[in-house]
Amino acid sequence: AGELLKPGGMCFIQTPNSGTLFSTLMRKYWPPFAPIEHIHLFSRKSIAQALLRTGFHDIDTRPHMKRLTPAYVYSMLQSFGPEFRPFAAPLYHALPHTIRRASLPFYIGEMVTAATRP
């Protein structure tokens, strides 16, 4: 990938972070654990190592928030984390309709990494 960038060019990668508490607790129900979409899963450490091996430097990784509606998150628990849905149901049903449809920041265990080509 580095050869596609000019020297000093920056690479940005947004990907699931397999080293999060979320991924550990949800395991196979963690939404990013979808083999069709994600062939390789990275932790902060493994993505940094891969970028260093390919010559990148100034690597900075941070958590990535997504804006989702509570309604969407609750519906996704049917497929990803069905054992968590009964615990989430009372809270979800207590939310006003406007909050259920509001776009809110959620952290589901993803990261964004920036790196520079020498």
All heavy atoms as an XYZ file, in Angstrom:
946
protein
N       0.821     -1.201      0.000
C       0.000      0.000      0.000
C       0.858      1.255      0.000
O       0.466      2.257     -0.536
C      -0.922     -0.004      1.203
N       2.048      1.206      0.618
C       2.898      2.367      0.705
C       3.344      2.909     -0.641
O       3.534      4.109     -0.796
N       3.502      2.039     -1.628
C       3.965      2.494     -2.934
C       2.904      3.323     -3.660
O       3.203      3.999     -4.630
C       4.437      1.314     -3.805
C       3.367      0.305     -4.124
C       3.196     -0.792     -3.082
O       3.882     -0.772     -2.052
O       2.348     -1.661     -3.296
N       1.681      3.305     -3.199
C       0.631      4.117     -3.810
C       0.651      5.554     -3.301
O       0.013      6.423     -3.880
C      -0.747      3.503     -3.518
C      -0.985      2.096     -4.065
C      -2.326      1.568     -3.607
C      -0.879      2.075     -5.577
N       1.390      5.813     -2.235
C       1.474      7.141     -1.642
C       2.784      7.823     -2.017
O       3.822      7.177     -2.134
C       1.413      7.055     -0.114
C       0.109      6.639      0.516
C       0.295      6.453      2.024
C      -0.976      7.659      0.257
N       2.719      9.113     -2.162
C       3.940      9.899     -2.345
C       4.691      9.900     -1.020
O       4.077      9.743      0.040
C       3.593     11.331     -2.735
C       2.979     11.460     -4.105
C       2.666     12.919     -4.398
C       2.002     13.039     -5.758
N       1.655     14.439     -6.060
N       6.007     10.116     -1.049
C       6.745     10.243      0.215
C       6.123     11.350      1.075
O       5.795     12.421      0.584
C       8.166     10.613     -0.233
C       8.270      9.995     -1.601
C       6.895     10.159     -2.208
N       5.922     11.031      2.348
C       5.272     11.964      3.265
C       3.758     11.872      3.250
O       3.085     12.533      4.039
N       3.218     11.052      2.336
C       1.767     10.880      2.263
C       1.234     10.131      3.473
O       1.946      9.357      4.104
N      -0.025     10.375      3.790
C      -0.624      9.740      4.958
C      -1.640      8.685      4.546
O      -2.381      8.866      3.586
C      -1.290     10.774      5.852
C      -0.283     11.706      6.524
S      -1.033     12.678      7.826
C      -1.222     11.441      9.095
N      -1.650      7.616      5.314
C      -2.593      6.512      5.135
C      -3.537      6.519      6.337
O      -3.096      6.630      7.479
C      -1.797      5.215      5.083
S      -2.799      3.729      5.112
N      -4.829      6.430      6.091
C      -5.824      6.347      7.158
C      -6.579      5.037      7.013
O      -7.058      4.714      5.922
C      -6.811      7.522      7.090
C      -6.193      8.838      7.417
C      -5.631      9.617      6.418
C      -6.149      9.295      8.719
C      -5.043     10.838      6.705
C      -5.570     10.511      9.027
C      -5.013     11.287      8.019
N      -6.680      4.289      8.099
C      -7.357      2.990      8.085
C      -8.393      2.974      9.206
O      -8.060      3.215     10.362
C      -6.355      1.840      8.302
C      -5.273      1.859      7.232
C      -7.088      0.495      8.353
C      -4.093      0.949      7.525
N      -9.629      2.700      8.864
C     -10.688      2.541      9.861
C     -11.058      1.066      9.850
O     -11.413      0.502      8.812
C     -11.890      3.421      9.510
C     -12.964      3.476     10.567
C     -14.017      2.391     10.405
O     -14.431      2.074      9.310
N     -14.439      1.830     11.515
N     -10.937      0.413     11.005
C     -11.144     -1.026     11.082
C     -11.581     -1.430     12.492
O     -11.342     -0.697     13.444
C      -9.843     -1.769     10.678
O     -10.081     -3.164     10.594
C      -8.715     -1.506     11.656
N     -12.217     -2.582     12.628
C     -12.523     -3.070     13.976
C     -11.248     -3.293     14.780
O     -10.201     -3.609     14.224
C     -13.232     -4.404     13.719
C     -13.761     -4.292     12.338
C     -12.766     -3.451     11.591
N     -11.345     -3.126     16.092
C     -10.217     -3.347     17.005
C     -10.505     -4.613     17.796
O     -11.318     -4.607     18.721
C     -10.048     -2.139     17.931
C      -8.884     -2.291     18.884
O      -8.306     -3.353     19.019
N      -8.555     -1.215     19.567
N      -9.827     -5.684     17.448
C     -10.084     -6.981     18.088
C      -9.567     -7.052     19.518
O      -9.813     -8.033     20.211
C      -9.457     -8.105     17.264
O      -8.050     -7.968     17.253
N      -8.889     -6.008     19.976
C      -8.347     -6.015     21.323
C      -9.206     -5.273     22.340
O      -8.729     -4.956     23.422
N     -10.466     -4.998     22.017
C     -11.320     -4.234     22.928
C     -12.098     -5.147     23.881
O     -12.285     -6.340     23.622
C     -12.343     -3.386     22.154
O     -13.214     -4.266     21.431
C     -11.666     -2.428     21.197
N     -12.565     -4.558     24.951
C     -13.426     -5.271     25.890
C     -14.705     -5.726     25.185
O     -15.199     -6.828     25.423
C     -13.764     -4.370     27.091
C     -14.663     -4.978     28.162
C     -14.014     -6.218     28.780
C     -14.981     -3.942     29.229
N     -15.222     -4.867     24.292
C     -16.420     -5.204     23.523
C     -16.245     -6.516     22.757
O     -17.090     -7.396     22.798
C     -16.696     -4.095     22.521
C     -18.040     -3.484     22.580
C     -18.982     -3.860     23.516
C     -18.381     -2.499     21.678
C     -20.208     -3.281     23.558
C     -19.619     -1.903     21.708
C     -20.537     -2.297     22.649
N     -15.119     -6.628     22.036
C     -14.888     -7.828     21.226
C     -14.707     -9.051     22.121
O     -15.154    -10.146     21.777
C     -13.673     -7.645     20.317
O     -12.483     -7.533     21.067
N     -14.080     -8.860     23.265
C     -13.856     -9.969     24.190
C     -15.169    -10.466     24.788
O     -15.404    -11.667     24.869
C     -12.895     -9.533     25.323
O     -11.674     -9.106     24.722
C     -12.611    -10.675     26.277
N     -16.028     -9.544     25.198
C     -17.306     -9.932     25.812
C     -18.276    -10.545     24.806
O     -18.958    -11.518     25.112
C     -17.963     -8.715     26.483
C     -17.284     -8.174     27.726
C     -17.979     -6.903     28.195
C     -17.273     -9.219     28.836
N     -18.345     -9.946     23.620
C     -19.346    -10.400     22.647
C     -18.871    -11.568     21.787
O     -19.685    -12.252     21.183
C     -19.795     -9.234     21.777
C     -20.540     -8.177     22.565
S     -21.250     -6.907     21.525
C     -22.685     -7.777     20.891
N     -17.572    -11.745     21.682
C     -16.951    -12.810     20.894
C     -17.635    -12.972     19.539
O     -17.626    -12.046     18.754
C     -16.909    -14.085     21.709
C     -16.076    -13.881     22.955
C     -15.649    -15.110     23.657
N     -16.628    -16.135     23.825
C     -16.744    -16.866     24.905
N     -15.960    -16.668     25.924
N     -17.642    -17.814     24.983
N     -18.200    -14.118     19.239
C     -18.754    -14.349     17.900
C     -19.948    -13.457     17.587
O     -20.344    -13.329     16.433
C     -19.122    -15.817     17.708
C     -20.316    -16.275     18.516
C     -20.621    -17.730     18.229
C     -21.835    -18.204     19.011
N     -22.166    -19.571     18.711
N     -20.532    -12.805     18.583
C     -21.656    -11.907     18.355
C     -21.222    -10.455     18.173
O     -22.050     -9.580     17.967
C     -22.661    -11.996     19.513
C     -23.283    -13.364     19.610
C     -23.005    -14.184     20.691
C     -24.133    -13.845     18.623
C     -23.568    -15.451     20.785
C     -24.694    -15.105     18.701
C     -24.407    -15.901     19.786
O     -24.967    -17.143     19.875
N     -19.916    -10.193     18.251
C     -19.412     -8.844     18.040
C     -19.693     -8.459     16.594
O     -19.277     -9.161     15.665
C     -17.924     -8.836     18.352
C     -17.230     -7.527     18.257
C     -17.641     -6.325     18.763
C     -15.965     -7.294     17.641
N     -16.708     -5.362     18.500
C     -15.656     -5.928     17.812
C     -15.054     -8.100     16.975
C     -14.496     -5.354     17.344
C     -13.889     -7.529     16.506
C     -13.622     -6.170     16.683
N     -20.434     -7.361     16.343
C     -20.826     -7.027     14.963
C     -19.696     -7.029     13.942
O     -19.882     -7.555     12.842
C     -21.471     -5.639     15.109
C     -22.009     -5.647     16.499
C     -21.009     -6.439     17.316
N     -18.507     -6.495     14.237
C     -17.457     -6.547     13.213
C     -16.922     -7.949     12.912
O     -16.217     -8.137     11.929
C     -16.347     -5.672     13.793
C     -17.047     -4.733     14.704
C     -18.152     -5.565     15.307
N     -17.249     -8.928     13.754
C     -16.789    -10.287     13.502
C     -17.700    -10.914     12.449
O     -18.556    -11.729     12.730
C     -16.775    -11.121     14.785
C     -16.174    -12.490     14.585
C     -14.830    -12.630     14.316
C     -16.958    -13.627     14.662
C     -14.270    -13.886     14.119
C     -16.414    -14.895     14.453
C     -15.069    -15.016     14.187
N     -17.500    -10.469     11.230
C     -18.290    -10.947     10.091
C     -17.302    -11.407      9.024
O     -16.765    -10.583      8.291
C     -19.200     -9.844      9.571
N     -17.028    -12.714      8.947
C     -15.999    -13.203      8.024
C     -16.158    -12.755      6.569
O     -15.174    -12.611      5.871
C     -16.122    -14.725      8.144
C     -16.682    -14.943      9.502
C     -17.605    -13.765      9.738
N     -17.362    -12.513      6.135
C     -17.538    -12.078      4.750
C     -16.989    -10.665      4.573
O     -16.400    -10.339      3.557
C     -19.026    -12.143      4.346
C     -19.477    -13.602      4.364
C     -19.272    -11.501      3.004
C     -20.947    -13.805      4.187
N     -17.151     -9.826      5.589
C     -16.676     -8.452      5.502
C     -15.237     -8.285      5.969
O     -14.479     -7.536      5.387
C     -17.552     -7.539      6.360
C     -18.939     -7.334      5.824
C     -19.731     -6.395      6.703
O     -19.157     -5.407      7.191
O     -20.911     -6.662      6.912
N     -14.880     -8.943      7.057
C     -13.574     -8.741      7.678
C     -12.783    -10.048      7.658
O     -13.043    -10.940      8.447
C     -13.735     -8.244      9.113
C     -14.520     -6.975      9.198
N     -14.016     -5.767      8.783
C     -15.778     -6.733      9.628
C     -14.928     -4.836      8.962
N     -16.006     -5.389      9.463
N     -11.814    -10.113      6.749
C     -11.009    -11.320      6.610
C      -9.942    -11.377      7.697
O      -9.640    -12.424      8.241
C     -10.366    -11.371      5.207
C     -11.472    -11.428      4.156
C      -9.433    -12.563      5.081
C     -10.992    -11.205      2.745
N      -9.372    -10.209      8.034
C      -8.353    -10.117      9.083
C      -8.825     -9.122     10.135
O      -9.331     -8.064      9.795
C      -7.013     -9.644      8.513
C      -6.467    -10.531      7.451
N      -5.879    -11.746      7.733
C      -6.421    -10.390      6.114
C      -5.498    -12.318      6.602
N      -5.813    -11.519      5.601
N      -8.655     -9.477     11.386
C      -8.969     -8.562     12.477
C      -7.664     -8.106     13.115
O      -6.737     -8.890     13.268
C      -9.863     -9.233     13.514
C     -11.272     -9.578     13.036
C     -12.018    -10.380     14.099
C     -12.046     -8.317     12.698
N      -7.605     -6.824     13.450
C      -6.410     -6.237     14.030
C      -6.687     -5.674     15.411
O      -7.780     -5.191     15.677
C      -5.891     -5.082     13.153
C      -5.429     -5.503     11.798
C      -6.291     -5.488     10.710
C      -4.122     -5.907     11.591
C      -5.862     -5.868      9.449
C      -3.677     -6.296     10.336
C      -4.558     -6.274      9.258
N      -5.668     -5.700     16.251
C      -5.680     -4.954     17.502
C      -4.841     -3.703     17.249
O      -4.207     -3.575     16.192
C      -5.057     -5.778     18.626
O      -3.680     -6.002     18.355
N      -4.824     -2.787     18.217
C      -3.962     -1.597     18.070
C      -2.514     -2.024     17.818
O      -1.820     -1.468     16.971
C      -4.023     -0.745     19.344
C      -5.288      0.004     19.544
C      -5.268      0.733     20.887
N      -4.275      1.796     20.884
C      -4.555      3.079     20.885
N      -5.810      3.479     20.913
N      -3.593      3.977     20.885
N      -2.057     -3.012     18.569
C      -0.671     -3.465     18.461
C      -0.395     -4.118     17.103
O       0.615     -3.819     16.466
C      -0.371     -4.449     19.599
C       1.055     -4.931     19.631
C       1.298     -5.872     20.795
C       2.712     -6.415     20.785
N       2.951     -7.334     21.894
N      -1.288     -4.993     16.655
C      -1.018     -5.712     15.403
C      -1.083     -4.808     14.184
O      -0.316     -4.992     13.233
C      -1.953     -6.921     15.250
O      -3.294     -6.519     15.085
N      -1.962     -3.806     14.181
C      -1.998     -2.905     13.017
C      -0.746     -2.026     12.994
O      -0.182     -1.764     11.931
C      -3.298     -2.076     12.942
C      -3.486     -1.578     11.512
C      -3.333     -0.938     13.940
C      -4.887     -1.187     11.155
N      -0.275     -1.623     14.176
C       0.969     -0.840     14.243
C       2.148     -1.672     13.747
O       2.989     -1.180     12.981
C       1.210     -0.349     15.665
N       2.215     -2.927     14.160
C       3.299     -3.802     13.711
C       3.269     -3.993     12.194
O       4.308     -3.945     11.538
C       3.219     -5.154     14.417
C       3.588     -5.102     15.880
C       3.313     -6.419     16.594
O       2.523     -7.245     16.156
N       3.972     -6.598     17.740
N       2.091     -4.203     11.636
C       1.964     -4.391     10.184
C       2.404     -3.133      9.435
O       3.105     -3.216      8.422
C       0.534     -4.761      9.823
N       2.007     -1.979      9.933
C       2.392     -0.728      9.271
C       3.898     -0.476      9.396
O       4.534     -0.032      8.429
C       1.584      0.440      9.842
C       0.117      0.463      9.393
C      -0.702      1.399     10.278
C       0.005      0.853      7.930
N       4.475     -0.759     10.556
C       5.923     -0.596     10.737
C       6.697     -1.516      9.788
O       7.687     -1.105      9.185
C       6.323     -0.871     12.188
C       5.981      0.223     13.198
C       6.183     -0.294     14.622
C       6.804      1.475     12.945
N       6.238     -2.771      9.650
C       6.913     -3.734      8.756
C       6.871     -3.284      7.305
O       7.738     -3.650      6.515
C       6.273     -5.121      8.884
C       6.787     -5.929     10.043
C       6.437     -7.405      9.929
N       5.039     -7.659      9.660
C       4.103     -7.846     10.584
N       4.410     -7.804     11.856
N       2.854     -8.084     10.244
N       5.844     -2.521      6.938
C       5.738     -2.059      5.547
C       6.317     -0.660      5.359
O       6.128     -0.049      4.315
C       4.276     -2.108      5.053
O       3.455     -1.357      5.950
C       3.776     -3.534      4.973
N       7.029     -0.167      6.393
C       7.774      1.068      6.240
C       7.091      2.339      6.708
O       7.652      3.426      6.565
N       5.900      2.257      7.234
C       5.216      3.464      7.703
C       5.770      3.896      9.058
O       6.365      3.105      9.787
C       3.711      3.221      7.807
C       3.008      3.214      6.478
C       2.873      2.044      5.757
C       2.483      4.391      5.955
C       2.228      2.034      4.531
C       1.832      4.391      4.728
C       1.707      3.212      4.014
N       5.581      5.157      9.395
C       5.997      5.663     10.700
C       4.976      6.682     11.184
O       3.966      6.917     10.509
C       7.417      6.250     10.643
C       7.556      7.426      9.720
N       7.313      8.706     10.112
C       7.910      7.485      8.415
C       7.507      9.522      9.096
N       7.873      8.804      8.040
N       5.223      7.283     12.342
C       4.282      8.226     12.962
C       2.872      7.625     13.021
O       1.899      8.223     12.582
C       4.252      9.568     12.217
C       5.581     10.293     12.289
O       6.304     10.095     13.285
O       5.897     11.045     11.347
N       2.789      6.431     13.552
C       1.517      5.691     13.604
C       0.725      6.140     14.825
O       1.235      6.149     15.941
C       1.791      4.174     13.640
C       2.535      3.765     12.361
C       0.492      3.397     13.798
C       3.193      2.414     12.436
N      -0.514      6.531     14.591
C      -1.398      7.000     15.660
C      -2.747      6.297     15.517
O      -3.382      6.392     14.466
C      -1.570      8.514     15.565
C      -2.433      9.085     16.680
O      -2.465      8.502     17.783
O      -3.081     10.126     16.441
N      -3.159      5.582     16.554
C      -4.433      4.859     16.537
C      -5.327      5.394     17.636
O      -4.891      5.560     18.773
C      -4.208      3.348     16.728
O      -3.394      2.876     15.659
C      -5.521      2.591     16.716
N      -6.590      5.636     17.287
C      -7.573      6.158     18.244
C      -8.901      5.420     18.088
O      -9.206      4.909     17.018
C      -7.806      7.641     18.003
C      -6.541      8.444     18.214
C      -6.736      9.874     17.936
N      -5.430     10.536     18.048
C      -5.278     11.816     18.214
N      -6.329     12.594     18.277
N      -4.072     12.325     18.301
N      -9.697      5.394     19.166
C     -11.033      4.793     19.059
C     -11.875      5.551     18.025
O     -11.703      6.761     17.842
C     -11.633      4.968     20.457
C     -10.462      5.184     21.354
C      -9.408      5.866     20.517
N     -12.746      4.824     17.354
C     -13.619      5.422     16.339
C     -15.069      5.274     16.775
O     -15.536      4.159     17.015
C     -13.399      4.737     14.987
C     -14.337      5.210     13.923
N     -14.273      6.472     13.395
C     -15.373      4.597     13.317
C     -15.230      6.609     12.485
N     -15.898      5.479     12.427
N     -15.752      6.394     16.899
C     -17.168      6.396     17.260
C     -18.004      6.412     15.980
O     -17.624      7.045     14.999
C     -17.507      7.631     18.088
C     -16.675      7.808     19.341
S     -17.194      6.768     20.683
C     -18.597      7.632     21.273
N     -19.140      5.746     16.023
C     -20.094      5.789     14.916
C     -21.367      6.454     15.416
O     -21.737      6.294     16.573
C     -20.436      4.383     14.431
C     -19.351      3.734     13.645
C     -19.859      2.468     13.021
C     -18.822      1.932     12.059
N     -19.292      0.776     11.329
N     -22.044      7.161     14.536
C     -23.332      7.752     14.891
C     -24.413      6.779     14.435
O     -24.562      6.511     13.249
C     -23.487      9.117     14.253
C     -22.468     10.114     14.847
C     -22.791     11.534     14.552
N     -23.972     12.027     15.212
C     -24.030     12.500     16.462
N     -22.947     12.498     17.204
N     -25.151     12.946     16.964
N     -25.127      6.247     15.409
C     -26.187      5.266     15.167
C     -27.408      5.646     15.997
O     -27.283      6.340     16.999
C     -25.719      3.869     15.585
C     -24.418      3.354     14.970
C     -23.959      2.095     15.689
C     -24.606      3.089     13.492
N     -28.554      5.157     15.601
C     -29.742      5.375     16.421
C     -29.871      4.224     17.420
O     -29.507      3.079     17.104
C     -31.020      5.446     15.575
O     -31.235      4.171     14.967
C     -30.934      6.531     14.501
N     -30.391      4.496     18.627
C     -30.646      3.400     19.566
C     -31.554      2.330     18.952
O     -31.377      1.140     19.229
C     -31.303      4.093     20.756
C     -30.703      5.469     20.732
C     -30.605      5.804     19.255
N     -32.491      2.736     18.105
C     -33.379      1.762     17.451
C     -32.569      0.790     16.594
O     -32.819     -0.422     16.600
C     -34.427      2.477     16.606
N     -31.603      1.311     15.855
C     -30.758      0.460     15.017
C     -29.914     -0.480     15.886
O     -29.830     -1.678     15.607
C     -29.855      1.320     14.125
C     -28.863      0.510     13.338
C     -29.257     -0.181     12.195
C     -27.536      0.401     13.738
C     -28.357     -0.950     11.479
C     -26.627     -0.357     13.028
C     -27.036     -1.025     11.898
O     -26.156     -1.787     11.194
N     -29.298      0.066     16.922
C     -28.456     -0.748     17.799
C     -29.283     -1.862     18.438
O     -28.873     -3.024     18.461
C     -27.777      0.129     18.880
C     -27.053     -0.731     19.905
C     -26.823      1.122     18.230
N     -30.469     -1.528     18.913
C     -31.334     -2.529     19.548
C     -31.749     -3.597     18.536
O     -31.736     -4.794     18.833
C     -32.567     -1.853     20.155
C     -33.475     -2.795     20.879
C     -33.074     -3.393     22.075
C     -34.741     -3.092     20.393
C     -33.907     -4.278     22.745
C     -35.580     -3.964     21.060
C     -35.163     -4.552     22.237
O     -35.987     -5.419     22.904
N     -32.067     -3.184     17.302
C     -32.467     -4.168     16.280
C     -31.304     -5.091     15.921
O     -31.505     -6.272     15.648
C     -33.008     -3.479     15.031
O     -31.974     -2.852     14.309
N     -30.077     -4.565     15.925
C     -28.913     -5.379     15.589
C     -28.637     -6.449     16.649
O     -27.990     -7.451     16.360
C     -27.682     -4.501     15.395
C     -27.755     -3.610     14.157
S     -28.075     -4.500     12.622
C     -26.608     -5.466     12.455
N     -29.134     -6.249     17.863
C     -28.943     -7.256     18.904
C     -29.683     -8.559     18.600
O     -29.392     -9.584     19.200
C     -29.376     -6.710     20.269
C     -28.440     -5.681     20.883
C     -29.033     -5.157     22.189
C     -27.053     -6.245     21.113
N     -30.624     -8.527     17.653
C     -31.294     -9.772     17.249
C     -30.290    -10.737     16.623
O     -30.362    -11.936     16.841
C     -32.419     -9.488     16.261
C     -33.613     -8.833     16.897
C     -34.682     -8.503     15.868
O     -34.391     -8.179     14.713
N     -35.929     -8.584     16.291
N     -29.371    -10.194     15.830
C     -28.387    -11.032     15.147
C     -27.050    -11.081     15.866
O     -26.406    -12.116     15.916
C     -28.138    -10.495     13.730
O     -29.332    -10.478     12.997
N     -26.629     -9.926     16.390
C     -25.325     -9.819     17.043
C     -25.551     -9.589     18.530
O     -25.856     -8.492     18.952
C     -24.514     -8.661     16.463
C     -24.244     -8.803     14.997
C     -24.960     -8.071     14.073
C     -23.271     -9.672     14.541
C     -24.705     -8.193     12.720
C     -23.006     -9.805     13.185
C     -23.731     -9.067     12.272
N     -25.431    -10.627     19.294
C     -25.598    -10.504     20.738
C     -27.010    -10.746     21.232
O     -27.499    -10.006     22.076
N     -27.694    -11.778     20.712
C     -29.072    -12.007     21.144
C     -29.200    -12.255     22.649
O     -30.240    -11.956     23.228
C     -29.519    -13.231     20.334
C     -28.255    -13.880     19.875
C     -27.232    -12.798     19.763
N     -28.122    -12.730     23.286
C     -28.192    -12.951     24.728
C     -28.178    -11.631     25.504
O     -28.570    -11.593     26.663
C     -27.064    -13.873     25.220
C     -25.673    -13.319     25.065
C     -25.064    -13.570     23.694
O     -25.720    -14.102     22.800
O     -23.888    -13.215     23.531
N     -27.756    -10.524     24.850
C     -27.750     -9.217     25.503
C     -29.084     -8.478     25.337
O     -29.381     -7.560     26.082
C     -26.619     -8.339     24.953
C     -25.259     -8.910     25.180
C     -24.529     -9.438     24.126
C     -24.706     -8.943     26.449
C     -23.271     -9.979     24.332
C     -23.441     -9.487     26.663
C     -22.732    -10.008     25.595
N     -29.856     -8.887     24.342
C     -31.113     -8.186     24.037
C     -32.079     -8.167     25.219
O     -32.674     -7.114     25.485
C     -31.749     -8.793     22.792
C     -32.856     -7.930     22.218
C     -33.306     -8.517     20.883
N     -34.608     -8.032     20.518
C     -34.820     -7.075     19.643
N     -33.814     -6.483     19.048
N     -36.043     -6.693     19.354
N     -32.280     -9.262     25.955
C     -33.207     -9.199     27.096
C     -32.781     -8.181     28.157
O     -33.640     -7.564     28.803
C     -33.181    -10.615     27.669
C     -32.732    -11.481     26.544
C     -31.802    -10.631     25.726
N     -31.491     -7.978     28.319
C     -31.010     -6.990     29.286
C     -31.202     -5.564     28.771
O     -31.426     -4.638     29.538
C     -29.535     -7.230     29.619
C     -29.282     -8.573     30.234
C     -28.679     -9.585     29.501
C     -29.676     -8.842     31.542
C     -28.452    -10.829     30.055
C     -29.454    -10.088     32.113
C     -28.845    -11.081     31.368
N     -31.103     -5.391     27.462
C     -31.254     -4.071     26.856
C     -32.713     -3.671     26.676
O     -33.024     -2.482     26.618
C     -30.550     -4.045     25.498
N     -33.609     -4.644     26.609
C     -35.020     -4.371     26.321
C     -35.661     -3.371     27.287
O     -36.292     -2.403     26.825
C     -35.816     -5.671     26.279
N     -35.555     -3.535     28.602
C     -36.211     -2.564     29.489
C     -35.693     -1.132     29.293
O     -36.488     -0.187     29.282
C     -35.878     -3.068     30.896
C     -35.508     -4.499     30.725
C     -34.928     -4.615     29.350
N     -34.403     -0.986     29.105
C     -33.840      0.341     28.883
C     -34.331      0.916     27.559
O     -34.757      2.071     27.494
C     -32.305      0.276     28.890
C     -31.589      1.575     28.550
C     -31.911      2.656     29.587
C     -30.098      1.345     28.473
N     -34.289      0.109     26.512
C     -34.728      0.573     25.194
C     -36.196      1.011     25.232
O     -36.543      2.076     24.740
C     -34.506     -0.506     24.128
C     -35.053     -0.100     22.784
C     -34.369      0.833     22.014
C     -36.243     -0.619     22.300
C     -34.865      1.237     20.786
C     -36.740     -0.221     21.072
C     -36.054      0.707     20.320
O     -36.547      1.114     19.120
N     -37.052      0.200     25.825
C     -38.481      0.524     25.856
C     -38.796      1.712     26.758
O     -39.846      2.339     26.598
C     -39.290     -0.709     26.243
C     -39.245     -1.772     25.180
N     -39.735     -1.595     23.905
C     -38.719     -3.017     25.196
C     -39.529     -2.674     23.188
N     -38.901     -3.569     23.943
N     -37.894      2.048     27.656
C     -38.091      3.226     28.514
C     -37.692      4.528     27.796
O     -38.060      5.609     28.255
C     -37.284      3.075     29.799
N     -36.959      4.405     26.698
C     -36.520      5.597     25.968
C     -37.679      6.254     25.234
O     -38.505      5.559     24.623
C     -35.443      5.237     24.937
C     -34.091      4.782     25.441
C     -33.218      4.333     24.268
C     -33.413      5.885     26.228
N     -37.753      7.581     25.257
C     -38.759      8.273     24.431
C     -38.505      7.989     22.951
O     -37.358      7.773     22.539
C     -38.525      9.753     24.741
C     -37.707      9.786     25.989
C     -36.952      8.500     26.045
N     -39.561      8.016     22.165
C     -39.472      7.719     20.727
C     -38.446      8.622     20.042
O     -37.701      8.160     19.165
C     -40.848      7.864     20.076
C     -40.868      7.442     18.645
N     -40.778      6.129     18.253
C     -40.925      8.173     17.499
C     -40.799      6.052     16.938
N     -40.895      7.291     16.454
N     -38.382      9.887     20.429
C     -37.429     10.809     19.788
C     -35.984     10.393     20.052
O     -35.134     10.531     19.172
C     -37.640     12.254     20.278
O     -37.586     12.271     21.699
C     -38.962     12.808     19.809
N     -35.705      9.852     21.233
C     -34.346      9.388     21.547
C     -34.040      8.114     20.778
O     -32.931      7.923     20.284
C     -34.164      9.160     23.064
C     -34.409     10.451     23.836
C     -32.788      8.576     23.375
C     -33.407     11.543     23.562
N     -35.025      7.223     20.644
C     -34.812      5.978     19.888
C     -34.377      6.265     18.454
O     -33.651      5.479     17.854
C     -36.086      5.147     19.847
C     -36.482      4.536     21.143
C     -37.703      3.679     20.936
N     -38.333      3.346     22.206
C     -39.406      2.603     22.306
N     -39.977      2.088     21.225
N     -39.924      2.343     23.484
N     -34.864      7.359     17.895
C     -34.573      7.700     16.487
C     -33.450      8.724     16.347
O     -33.096      9.103     15.240
C     -35.839      8.234     15.805
C     -36.994      7.264     15.825
C     -36.781      6.154     14.837
N     -37.867      5.182     14.934
C     -37.697      3.886     14.841
N     -36.505      3.388     14.648
N     -38.703      3.057     14.935
N     -32.875      9.178     17.455
C     -31.810     10.180     17.398
C     -30.484      9.537     17.008
O     -30.184      8.409     17.402
C     -31.676     10.874     18.752
N     -29.701     10.248     16.249
C     -28.370      9.784     15.855
C     -27.404     10.134     16.986
O     -27.147     11.306     17.250
C     -27.948     10.476     14.560
O     -26.655     10.084     14.192
N     -26.886      9.101     17.656
C     -26.034      9.282     18.830
C     -24.683      8.605     18.607
O     -24.594      7.613     17.880
C     -26.710      8.683     20.065
C     -28.096      9.211     20.417
C     -28.708      8.397     21.549
C     -28.023     10.684     20.778
N     -23.641      9.110     19.255
C     -22.333      8.452     19.118
C     -22.294      7.138     19.900
O     -22.683      7.088     21.062
C     -21.356      9.474     19.698
C     -22.173     10.357     20.574
C     -23.577     10.316     20.061
N     -21.880      6.075     19.232
C     -21.731      4.760     19.847
C     -20.322      4.266     19.580
O     -19.776      4.455     18.496
C     -22.714      3.735     19.247
C     -24.085      3.803     19.805
C     -25.037      4.642     19.246
C     -24.447      3.014     20.888
C     -26.323      4.698     19.753
C     -25.728      3.068     21.411
C     -26.668      3.907     20.843
N     -19.754      3.611     20.564
C     -18.461      2.966     20.384
C     -18.703      1.467     20.417
O     -19.151      0.928     21.420
C     -17.480      3.368     21.490
C     -16.149      2.669     21.341
C     -15.301      2.971     20.297
C     -15.763      1.679     22.232
C     -14.094      2.328     20.132
C     -14.548      1.026     22.084
C     -13.726      1.352     21.039
O     -12.528      0.700     20.881
N     -18.427      0.809     19.284
C     -18.650     -0.638     19.221
C     -17.349     -1.407     19.006
O     -17.360     -2.551     18.575
C     -19.694     -1.013     18.146
C     -19.250     -0.560     16.762
C     -21.052     -0.458     18.496
C     -20.095     -1.141     15.641
N     -16.227     -0.742     19.305
C     -14.951     -1.447     19.221
C     -14.216     -1.264     17.915
O     -13.597     -2.198     17.418
N     -14.278     -0.081     17.348
C     -13.542      0.185     16.113
C     -12.472      1.231     16.367
O     -12.488      1.928     17.377
C     -14.499      0.618     15.010
C     -15.466     -0.503     14.661
C     -16.295     -0.222     13.428
O     -16.185      0.866     12.853
O     -17.061     -1.114     13.044
N     -11.528      1.315     15.442
C     -10.417      2.263     15.584
C     -10.103      2.890     14.234
O     -10.448      2.353     13.187
C      -9.177      1.552     16.120
C      -8.647      0.455     15.231
S      -7.284     -0.426     16.015
C      -7.181     -1.886     14.973
N      -9.449      4.029     14.287
C      -8.922      4.665     13.081
C      -7.431      4.862     13.330
O      -7.005      5.289     14.407
C      -9.660      5.982     12.739
C      -9.485      7.037     13.805
C      -9.248      6.503     11.381
N      -6.649      4.503     12.323
C      -5.191      4.599     12.422
C      -4.669      5.489     11.298
O      -5.087      5.339     10.149
C      -4.562      3.192     12.310
O      -5.058      2.390     13.379
C      -3.045      3.255     12.393
N      -3.769      6.383     11.663
C      -3.089      7.238     10.683
C      -1.610      6.873     10.705
O      -1.041      6.619     11.774
C      -3.281      8.701     11.027
N      -1.001      6.832      9.531
C       0.426      6.537      9.426
C       0.997      7.304      8.240
O       0.288      7.607      7.284
C       0.644      5.033      9.247
N       2.282      7.590      8.304
C       2.949      8.386      7.276
C       3.955      7.532      6.524
O       4.693      6.739      7.118
C       3.688      9.583      7.910
O       2.741     10.313      8.693
C       4.287     10.495      6.858
N       3.990      7.714      5.190
C       5.001      7.042      4.372
C       6.266      7.894      4.398
O       6.211      9.096      4.218
C       4.521      6.906      2.929
C       5.564      6.218      2.073
C       5.070      5.979      0.668
N       6.128      5.317     -0.074
C       6.490      5.663     -1.296
N       5.868      6.633     -1.923
N       7.464      5.019     -1.910
N       7.414      7.245      4.624
C       8.676      8.014      4.637
C       8.930      8.704      3.300
O       8.443      8.319      2.285
C       9.740      6.970      4.926
C       9.038      5.725      5.303
C       7.620      5.837      4.849
